[in-house]
Amino acid sequence: MNNTQPADYITVADHAHLMETYTREGEARAYALGNRGPIKLDPDGKLDKEILDAYREHGFYVFENVVDAPELHELREDVEHFLSRAPVEPEAELDAAGRPALGPEFVRYPYRFAKPLSDPLGGTTKNKGRHPVKMLNPTPGEDAPSWTIELLTGNLHLMDSCLRLYGHPGLLAVAEAISGPDFVPYNEVVFIKEPGLGPSVAWHQDGTTHWDAPDWDGDAHGFNFMTQLYPSTPANCVWVLPGSHKGGKADIPALVNESRSERLNEAVPLVCKAGEVFVVNRQMVHGSFANSSPDRRVTINAGFFPRHRVLDISTSQLDGRMETYDAERIHTRSRIIALGIDARQQRFPDEPRYDYQPLSGEIEENRWNEENREKLLKNYNLKDIYI
Ligand SMILES: O=C(O)CCC(=O)C(=O)O
């Protein structure tokens, strides 16, 4: 450090070095939990009880062998296409090849940019102040671009492969086991952590509605599936504090103080191979570090809630807007689950078809075709549900 650099100046190499012991020890803790394996369903199609028990105990489970190589290829290609057509920087009209960038055709702009290796949320009041502690921001290499894309929003109308993944019968059986057969959708985003560029997501717990409810429980704010398109490594992945979904609101600044750094003592990394899927309780203390590693991570997120935590609930969104979720709103948004199931069945006709009970009688209305792409799917995410 020279005397013109700020006190928290840290190079990418120093950051990577700081993470070495932590990632090695964390990975050992993660594998010792034993909460990983393929999706196992009983003969009646219900999730194996031991898996559900492990999820409830630790707050997450790692599903192996969910997405096979051809499907993984389609997902990667779709993400790549969407990134290749991104504006070169926020507000730009052209992509890197000088073509009109994608984005304006969707009501909710799908690309979110961040400064390389930054922490856009930590220590700010953004997102209702959910991210109280700022993470380390290594200084990017001299050849780094000014911006990196950290998030795509609205996966299901951006990429058909994501819609098909959404209808995965094994994953939907897991959703049913955790949140009940009438589970309700949340939102779908892609987290992107480019090597040497990906920003951190400071420690937080998701959900801002039910923490003080008299009937609050470990499932009150639902869960996310996180499908990994590339290996999720200790240096680029999401880290979680096992069991923290059951303890109410955590004191994150105190945890950081006890650990004497942002590297929380008891946290574990969500490590897995490409094509594997985490199910992660949204109430867990979780976050990810600036990606000072040489490896890219791309995570397809899709979340769900128990219906009784959503129906007729009025709550403010992360941007402050108030929303109320009546039965009609839930029904409209849930049709995208039915559409995903049909899209998947058309692509993989030999797979079992998941029966989403709330819409069992509406298969014809929710067929996957070009008419419903326009009528139901386009801008579906205006009806996203957030609690
Ligand atoms: O993927 C990441 O780095 C952060 C994910 C996260 O915070 C979330 O899904 O709530």
The ligand as an ORCA input file, in Angstrom:
! r2SCAN-3c Opt
* xyz 0 1
  O     -25.625    -15.736     -5.689
  C     -25.221    -14.906     -4.898
  O     -24.061    -14.512     -4.873
  C     -26.160    -14.311     -3.846
  C     -27.463    -15.015     -3.794
  C     -28.408    -14.423     -2.806
  O     -28.072    -13.640     -1.966
  C     -29.797    -14.835     -2.844
  O     -30.195    -15.613     -3.721
  O     -30.558    -14.370     -1.976
*
